[in-house]
């Protein structure tokens, strides 16, 4: 069931080039798929007393993203090239950035799911591989391992570390 849900989620994404692969906060990764479009977030009112929150909320943000946005979130992960390790979630920022650039432009070919381990392996056409699996700490198993946003269908599909699969409407 989980294997089928994930394959269905990526059925339109497989065969597309990966672009704008980036390291986010900490060791989070983001990958874009599909035609680029602008997402415009208008300034919003913040009730926070923290100046840095006001500074961020007072700005209009314009972000280029694909129809699909894959966010590798609260999990272990590794990027390899033809079986050779390039980086993982505990590597230096420099190694993570280099490995991210290696995946950039590669076509996502397949997704393998190992439900017992809640492991996902994303395979790319030029030998790239991104594998994700849950943190070992039992408390972290309820965290989102990765999220696939589909901005056109207005939904987000999530695999949690405990193997729970969620498909939820995407708030505007």
TORKOL-4160 file (C-alpha; in steps of 0.2 Angstrom, whole numbers, padded with zeros to 4 digits, m for minus):
172
<pt num="1" X="0000" Y="0000" Z="0000"/>
<pt num="2" X="0013" Y="0013" Z="0005"/>
<pt num="3" X="0024" Y="0008" Z="m0010"/>
<pt num="4" X="0009" Y="0011" Z="m0022"/>
<pt num="5" X="0005" Y="0027" Z="m0014"/>
<pt num="6" X="0022" Y="0034" Z="m0016"/>
<pt num="7" X="0024" Y="0028" Z="m0034"/>
<pt num="8" X="0007" Y="0036" Z="m0038"/>
<pt num="9" X="0013" Y="0052" Z="m0030"/>
<pt num="10" X="0028" Y="0053" Z="m0041"/>
<pt num="11" X="0020" Y="0046" Z="m0057"/>
<pt num="12" X="0020" Y="0063" Z="m0065"/>
<pt num="13" X="0037" Y="0068" Z="m0058"/>
<pt num="14" X="0047" Y="0053" Z="m0064"/>
<pt num="15" X="0055" Y="0057" Z="m0081"/>
<pt num="16" X="0057" Y="0076" Z="m0076"/>
<pt num="17" X="0074" Y="0085" Z="m0073"/>
<pt num="18" X="0078" Y="0090" Z="m0056"/>
<pt num="19" X="0082" Y="0108" Z="m0054"/>
<pt num="20" X="0086" Y="0121" Z="m0041"/>
<pt num="21" X="0093" Y="0108" Z="m0029"/>
<pt num="22" X="0097" Y="0117" Z="m0013"/>
<pt num="23" X="0103" Y="0115" Z="0005"/>
<pt num="24" X="0090" Y="0123" Z="0017"/>
<pt num="25" X="0091" Y="0126" Z="0035"/>
<pt num="26" X="0102" Y="0113" Z="0044"/>
<pt num="27" X="0103" Y="0098" Z="0032"/>
<pt num="28" X="0086" Y="0100" Z="0024"/>
<pt num="29" X="0086" Y="0099" Z="0005"/>
<pt num="30" X="0074" Y="0105" Z="m0008"/>
<pt num="31" X="0072" Y="0099" Z="m0026"/>
<pt num="32" X="0061" Y="0107" Z="m0039"/>
<pt num="33" X="0051" Y="0098" Z="m0054"/>
<pt num="34" X="0041" Y="0104" Z="m0068"/>
<pt num="35" X="0039" Y="0121" Z="m0076"/>
<pt num="36" X="0045" Y="0135" Z="m0065"/>
<pt num="37" X="0033" Y="0148" Z="m0059"/>
<pt num="38" X="0033" Y="0162" Z="m0046"/>
<pt num="39" X="0025" Y="0160" Z="m0029"/>
<pt num="40" X="0022" Y="0177" Z="m0022"/>
<pt num="41" X="0019" Y="0179" Z="m0003"/>
<pt num="42" X="0012" Y="0195" Z="0002"/>
<pt num="43" X="0018" Y="0204" Z="0018"/>
<pt num="44" X="0008" Y="0199" Z="0033"/>
<pt num="45" X="0004" Y="0206" Z="0050"/>
<pt num="46" X="0014" Y="0198" Z="0064"/>
<pt num="47" X="0009" Y="0198" Z="0083"/>
<pt num="48" X="0026" Y="0193" Z="0088"/>
<pt num="49" X="0037" Y="0204" Z="0098"/>
<pt num="50" X="0053" Y="0198" Z="0090"/>
<pt num="51" X="0060" Y="0211" Z="0078"/>
<pt num="52" X="0067" Y="0198" Z="0066"/>
<pt num="53" X="0050" Y="0190" Z="0064"/>
<pt num="54" X="0042" Y="0207" Z="0060"/>
<pt num="55" X="0057" Y="0210" Z="0048"/>
<pt num="56" X="0053" Y="0194" Z="0039"/>
<pt num="57" X="0034" Y="0196" Z="0040"/>
<pt num="58" X="0034" Y="0214" Z="0033"/>
<pt num="59" X="0042" Y="0209" Z="0016"/>
<pt num="60" X="0035" Y="0202" Z="0000"/>
<pt num="61" X="0043" Y="0186" Z="m0004"/>
<pt num="62" X="0045" Y="0180" Z="m0022"/>
<pt num="63" X="0050" Y="0162" Z="m0024"/>
<pt num="64" X="0053" Y="0153" Z="m0040"/>
<pt num="65" X="0048" Y="0135" Z="m0039"/>
<pt num="66" X="0042" Y="0120" Z="m0049"/>
<pt num="67" X="0025" Y="0113" Z="m0050"/>
<pt num="68" X="0032" Y="0100" Z="m0038"/>
<pt num="69" X="0043" Y="0104" Z="m0024"/>
<pt num="70" X="0051" Y="0090" Z="m0014"/>
<pt num="71" X="0057" Y="0094" Z="0003"/>
<pt num="72" X="0068" Y="0082" Z="0012"/>
<pt num="73" X="0065" Y="0086" Z="0030"/>
<pt num="74" X="0067" Y="0077" Z="0047"/>
<pt num="75" X="0077" Y="0062" Z="0042"/>
<pt num="76" X="0094" Y="0054" Z="0038"/>
<pt num="77" X="0099" Y="0055" Z="0020"/>
<pt num="78" X="0113" Y="0052" Z="0009"/>
<pt num="79" X="0118" Y="0057" Z="m0009"/>
<pt num="80" X="0129" Y="0046" Z="m0019"/>
<pt num="81" X="0135" Y="0045" Z="m0037"/>
<pt num="82" X="0136" Y="0027" Z="m0045"/>
<pt num="83" X="0137" Y="0020" Z="m0028"/>
<pt num="84" X="0151" Y="0032" Z="m0021"/>
<pt num="85" X="0146" Y="0043" Z="m0006"/>
<pt num="86" X="0145" Y="0062" Z="m0009"/>
<pt num="87" X="0136" Y="0069" Z="0006"/>
<pt num="88" X="0124" Y="0065" Z="0020"/>
<pt num="89" X="0114" Y="0075" Z="0032"/>
<pt num="90" X="0129" Y="0076" Z="0044"/>
<pt num="91" X="0141" Y="0082" Z="0031"/>
<pt num="92" X="0149" Y="0099" Z="0030"/>
<pt num="93" X="0139" Y="0113" Z="0021"/>
<pt num="94" X="0152" Y="0113" Z="0008"/>
<pt num="95" X="0149" Y="0094" Z="0004"/>
<pt num="96" X="0130" Y="0095" Z="0005"/>
<pt num="97" X="0131" Y="0110" Z="m0008"/>
<pt num="98" X="0142" Y="0101" Z="m0019"/>
<pt num="99" X="0131" Y="0085" Z="m0019"/>
<pt num="100" X="0116" Y="0095" Z="m0022"/>
<pt num="101" X="0124" Y="0103" Z="m0037"/>
<pt num="102" X="0128" Y="0085" Z="m0043"/>
<pt num="103" X="0109" Y="0081" Z="m0043"/>
<pt num="104" X="0104" Y="0097" Z="m0051"/>
<pt num="105" X="0099" Y="0093" Z="m0069"/>
<pt num="106" X="0098" Y="0075" Z="m0067"/>
<pt num="107" X="0081" Y="0066" Z="m0072"/>
<pt num="108" X="0072" Y="0057" Z="m0058"/>
<pt num="109" X="0070" Y="0040" Z="m0065"/>
<pt num="110" X="0063" Y="0029" Z="m0051"/>
<pt num="111" X="0058" Y="0028" Z="m0033"/>
<pt num="112" X="0061" Y="0013" Z="m0023"/>
<pt num="113" X="0052" Y="0011" Z="m0006"/>
<pt num="114" X="0057" Y="m0001" Z="0008"/>
<pt num="115" X="0041" Y="0000" Z="0019"/>
<pt num="116" X="0049" Y="m0011" Z="0033"/>
<pt num="117" X="0063" Y="0002" Z="0036"/>
<pt num="118" X="0053" Y="0017" Z="0029"/>
<pt num="119" X="0067" Y="0020" Z="0017"/>
<pt num="120" X="0065" Y="0029" Z="0001"/>
<pt num="121" X="0078" Y="0028" Z="m0013"/>
<pt num="122" X="0076" Y="0041" Z="m0027"/>
<pt num="123" X="0087" Y="0036" Z="m0043"/>
<pt num="124" X="0092" Y="0048" Z="m0056"/>
<pt num="125" X="0098" Y="0046" Z="m0074"/>
<pt num="126" X="0116" Y="0051" Z="m0073"/>
<pt num="127" X="0120" Y="0039" Z="m0058"/>
<pt num="128" X="0114" Y="0050" Z="m0044"/>
<pt num="129" X="0105" Y="0042" Z="m0029"/>
<pt num="130" X="0096" Y="0051" Z="m0014"/>
<pt num="131" X="0091" Y="0039" Z="0000"/>
<pt num="132" X="0081" Y="0044" Z="0015"/>
<pt num="133" X="0076" Y="0035" Z="0031"/>
<pt num="134" X="0070" Y="0040" Z="0048"/>
<pt num="135" X="0080" Y="0046" Z="0062"/>
<pt num="136" X="0084" Y="0032" Z="0075"/>
<pt num="137" X="0076" Y="0042" Z="0090"/>
<pt num="138" X="0059" Y="0035" Z="0093"/>
<pt num="139" X="0052" Y="0052" Z="0096"/>
<pt num="140" X="0057" Y="0058" Z="0079"/>
<pt num="141" X="0048" Y="0044" Z="0070"/>
<pt num="142" X="0032" Y="0055" Z="0070"/>
<pt num="143" X="0041" Y="0069" Z="0060"/>
<pt num="144" X="0039" Y="0072" Z="0042"/>
<pt num="145" X="0053" Y="0063" Z="0033"/>
<pt num="146" X="0049" Y="0071" Z="0016"/>
<pt num="147" X="0035" Y="0081" Z="0009"/>
<pt num="148" X="0030" Y="0082" Z="m0010"/>
<pt num="149" X="0020" Y="0098" Z="m0014"/>
<pt num="150" X="0010" Y="0099" Z="m0029"/>
<pt num="151" X="0005" Y="0117" Z="m0032"/>
<pt num="152" X="m0006" Y="0114" Z="m0047"/>
<pt num="153" X="m0016" Y="0101" Z="m0038"/>
<pt num="154" X="m0015" Y="0111" Z="m0022"/>
<pt num="155" X="m0010" Y="0096" Z="m0011"/>
<pt num="156" X="0005" Y="0090" Z="m0001"/>
<pt num="157" X="0009" Y="0072" Z="0001"/>
<pt num="158" X="0020" Y="0067" Z="0016"/>
<pt num="159" X="0029" Y="0052" Z="0022"/>
<pt num="160" X="0032" Y="0052" Z="0041"/>
<pt num="161" X="0046" Y="0042" Z="0049"/>
<pt num="162" X="0034" Y="0030" Z="0057"/>
<pt num="163" X="0028" Y="0025" Z="0039"/>
<pt num="164" X="0012" Y="0035" Z="0040"/>
<pt num="165" X="0007" Y="0042" Z="0023"/>
<pt num="166" X="m0003" Y="0058" Z="0022"/>
<pt num="167" X="m0011" Y="0068" Z="0008"/>
<pt num="168" X="m0018" Y="0084" Z="0013"/>
<pt num="169" X="m0025" Y="0100" Z="0004"/>
<pt num="170" X="m0012" Y="0114" Z="0002"/>
<pt num="171" X="m0017" Y="0130" Z="0010"/>
<pt num="172" X="m0015" Y="0145" Z="m0001"/>
